[in-house]
Amino acid sequence: MSRELFAEIREAQQVGERRVLATVAETRGSTPRKAGALMLLRPDGTFTGTIGGGCGEAEVWQEAMDTMGDGKPRLMTVDLTEPVDGDDKICGGVMDVFLERVSG
């Protein structure tokens, strides 16, 4: 997966298209993915890779769209310890995710 992801970043840089890279920087407790997991987001909201799915990934997606627009890197914390409107936050851990616009 990483090879395709980095090839897409290189292609986007060559043509000036925006991309945002979400990287799991640190985890505590039980999380769906560990440090180093990557997700690359496109301006239309589609993405390649995953940082774990569910509500946590949706939170990261929303912040990534903000980074897409303003270009400001962000470090966000995704808390997967409390169930919210369903059972998809049952991992019991916390992830810190770094968002950066890598092209455009």
Helices and strands as residue ranges (DSSP letters): H 2-15, E 19-28, E 38-41, E 47-49, H 54-70, E 74-79, E 94-103
